[in-house]
Amino acid sequence: MVRLGFGLCPEVGQPERIAAGDLKPGARLPSERDLAAEYRTSYVTMRRATEVLRERGLIVTVRGRGTFVAEHPQEEPTEGA
């Protein structure tokens, strides 16, 4: 989880869905506004959460096309490694 402001955001719930195979590489994600509504959070929080996922290499955003699950998601570093 990433601490954002005064609350916690589970990064849109997407890392677990990507790892579990629920979201396949290349799958298009809903808009940030739609995700904010789905997860009952603010649009600003959702923007930050998707930014974190992009930084981790789990998603890619193509201007004018949308946001997609990365074809080769980067491995999450394990703690203590």
Secondary structure, DSSP 8 states (H G I E B T S, - for coil): -EEETTEEE-GGGHHHHHHTTSS-TT-B---HHHHHHHTT--HHHHHHHHHHHHHTTSEEEETTTEEEE-SS------TT-
